[in-house]
């Protein structure tokens, strides 16, 4: 029953045109535009911008997908009464959260895979198989804090307030993470703020792996710490939401 519920959650989002346009197609479009302008250049470590931009746009698509597919549907379910109907099924609360987590984690894959495919076909990006695997695995697992943040927002806010709030958080994390603008352009204060956000270290982990520099443990620890903090907040807020429902 848990797998069936997770599958239903995933298929419902895949039928949403806004998800397909803004979460899957938009990162690919941004990559094509920027890579064709800056792709032949390289960063300070000698890694081509076609690779750097690939990681940035894949990370942006994954971040956006993980938040939008977890926050807004949950808030809508609370408002419509569907969450109350789920509560009277044999599914325990932990299984509902696990299904939503599994669904959100599945829905980040189209952005990751499609941006990577376009980078290979259109920009000729070539990485060793082991590096591809490590990069995709890191970007996939690294979205857990953003899924947790989405579930927290969906448990806390009404359906009308949740979508704009999620968009604001998503864009703030995207900018702070340097996914749209290189972190080197940040001033001192902005850089300090960025370095405590999960999105900055999530993207930094991807850039490091793609550039062949290995796993940066600081990035792993910061992303993991945020996953624990936001996961705990999501669990607490979901419990309160189900009690009210």
Buried (B, 14 or more C-beta within 10 A) or exposed (E): EBEEBBBEBBEEBBEBEEBBEBBBBBBBEBBBEBBEEBBEEBBEEEBBBBBBBBBBBBBBBBBBBBBBBBBBBBBBBBBEEBBEEBBEEEBEEEBBBBBBBBBBBBBBBBBBBBBBEBBBEBBEBEBEEEBBEBBBEBBBBBBBBBBBBBBBBBBBBEBEEBBEBBBEBBEEBBBBBBBEBBBEEBEEEBBEBBBEBBBBBBBBBBBBBBBEEEEBEEBBEBBBEBBEBBBEBBBEBBEEBBEEB
